[in-house]
Amino acid sequence: MQKSTAGKKDSKKSMTSERQATARKGGRETGEIHEMPRRSESKVLQEPKAPYPKQKQPKPGIESKMEPRPRYEAPAYKAAGKLRGKSALITGGDSGIGRAVAVLYAREGADIALVYLPEEQRDAEETCRAVLAAGRRCVLIPGDVSETEFCESTVQRCVEEFGSLDILVNNAAYQQHTEDVDEISDEMWDRTFKTNIYGYFQMARAALRQMGEGSVIVNTGSITGLEGSKKLLAYSSTKGAIHAFTKSLAQLLVDRKIRVNCVAPGPVWTPLNVADKKAEQVAKHGEETPMHRAAQPEEVAPAFVFFASEADSSFITGEVLTLLGGEVTAA
């Protein structure tokens, strides 16, 4: 007598439907069916390219006055709660790379303390609004990272507000183009080093008094610290120092299970450049890269998430990661 297969077919159909539903919910069941991405989701991002409008601002530069506005919202980025329950202190967090990092960290679940110069208040408030919109707490701390006492009080404030300090992003920077060595005054040299490397050390030293196992320090380096730049002698020197500082501090802290890494981008569309370069040079910013443009801050920020996330980079410390728009000659 022939056995009926109707029950088996119904059972298989039911199992297939369940697997499809599980896959759509992000389940991990063996044999799950993955839906193909929509065509609109697979397009290459269209970021602004050089030439940009000619523009010049006094230092330190205000992002809200730039044209086009730097992009920091990262609409294609999908958060996964990688930093849930963490707190992060970001220097230079009002604009540029710092702003984009603050927004992605907030979307990943971290509370944010932003450090910035008092004259950058307008930009800092916009960043704060974006962090709050992501559902996280935000503390604004204006001041100068070149001052030891400020670094120490900033870390203390962060701990008081959030109960801990888990991530330090050293990002604040001072930059000044020069055409000749004689244009570099002692004051300019000192200001560059006190902001870019003294500030990193002083903030890290203060933070490490509060950090425990699993904490992270992420420094912002630069391609100029690897290849040099004849018009950025002081700045390039500090960035090279930051790379060495990263590797040395990582070795010092590895037994404490605190990781230290560095993101070293090429040209990025931020206020740092419109406040330093001549208007004609600003218009060409980044066009020398193979992609013929500067990076947008939202393209750089995911690397900072990568280094801050235990899930992504638990076995990585002392690394300098370059983001160069196709350039492959960095050391």
PyMOL commands that set and color helices and strands:
alter all, ss='L'
color gray80, all
select helices_A, chain A and resi 6-24+39-42+63-65+96-107+118-133+148-162+181-183+186-208+224-227+233-256+271-274+279-283+297-308+310-313
alter helices_A, ss='H'
color red, helices_A
select strands_A, chain A and resi 87-91+111-116+138-142+167-170+216-220+259-265+320-323
alter strands_A, ss='S'
color yellow, strands_A
deselect
rebuild
show_as cartoon
